[in-house]
Structure formats: structure tokens, C-alpha cells
Amino acid sequence: MLGEKCYARLEDIPEKIDIVDIFRRSELVPEIVDAAIRIGARAVWMQEGVVNETSAEKARRAGLTVIMDLCMVPEHQKRQR
């Protein structure tokens, strides 16, 4: 896509993944969180409007940092000031 390599599954990515940024509907979050846990990601970030409390708790129990219902860009910009 746009000249970048794409992968069908998180497990197919050959590099270590720090943050899994989720831009999917809330009901699709559980399978993504499960994959993030399997690959040893350090965090999951659910974008604005994406909320799944059950999956968030599961990710926390697995040791991942969880951000939910926030857009990464404005949050990053706030911390750069």
C-alpha cells in the first residue's frame, strides 16, 4: 500500500512490534489484542471511538500498556510541547 509492505496478520511481521495501533471497530478488537499478546507487543493503542474494556483488561493482565479512545497524533503533539 502506497509503496509500503503490508502483512495480513501481526504474526507475519518479521520485526519486533512495540505498539499495535488499532483503527478497527470495537467489536473487532479482541482478535487484534490476542495477536498483540502473542507477538509480545508492549502496547495496544485503540484510536478515538474504539473502546473494548474486556480486551483492554486482558491486555493489561498480559503486561501491555493500553491506551483507549484517543488519537495518537494529538496525544503525541501535547507531549512535545
C-alpha positions in Angstrom: 0.0 0.0 0.0 1.5 3.3 -1.1 4.8 1.6 -1.6 4.9 0.0 1.9 4.9 -3.7 2.6 1.7 -4.9 4.2 1.1 -8.1 6.2 -2.2 -10.0 6.7 -1.5 -10.8 10.3 0.6 -9.3 13.1 2.3 -12.7 13.4 3.6 -12.3 9.9 5.6 -9.2 10.6 9.3 -10.1 10.9 10.3 -7.2 13.1 9.6 -6.7 16.8 6.4 -4.6 17.3 6.2 -2.1 20.1 2.8 -0.6 19.6 -0.2 -2.1 17.9 -2.4 0.8 16.8 -6.0 -0.3 16.3 -8.2 1.5 13.8 -10.9 -1.1 13.6 -14.4 -1.3 15.0 -14.6 -2.0 18.8 -16.1 -5.5 18.3 -13.0 -6.5 16.2 -10.5 -5.5 19.0 -10.4 -8.9 20.8 -8.7 -10.8 18.0 -6.2 -7.9 17.5 -5.4 -7.8 21.2 -4.9 -11.6 21.3 -2.5 -11.3 18.4 -0.6 -8.4 20.1 -0.2 -10.5 23.2 1.0 -13.5 21.1 3.7 -11.4 19.3 4.9 -9.8 22.6 3.9 -6.2 21.7 4.5 -3.7 24.5 1.3 -1.7 24.0 -2.0 -1.5 22.2 -3.5 1.8 21.2 -7.2 2.0 20.4 -7.9 5.1 18.4 -10.6 7.6 19.1 -14.0 5.9 19.2 -12.5 2.4 19.7 -13.4 1.0 23.1 -13.3 -2.6 24.3 -13.0 -2.8 28.1 -12.7 -6.6 28.2 -9.8 -6.6 25.7 -8.2 -3.7 27.5 -8.2 -5.6 30.7 -6.9 -8.8 29.1 -4.0 -6.8 27.5 -3.2 -5.2 30.9 -3.2 -8.6 32.6 -0.7 -9.7 29.9 1.6 -6.8 30.7 0.8 -4.5 27.8 0.2 -0.8 28.2 -3.3 0.1 27.0 -4.5 3.4 25.5 -8.1 3.6 24.5 -10.4 6.1 22.7 -7.6 8.5 21.9 -5.9 9.6 18.7 -2.2 9.1 18.7 -1.2 12.3 16.8 -2.8 14.9 19.1 -1.6 13.0 22.2 2.0 12.9 20.8 1.8 16.7 19.9 0.6 17.5 23.5 3.7 15.8 24.9 6.1 17.5 22.5 5.3 21.0 23.9 
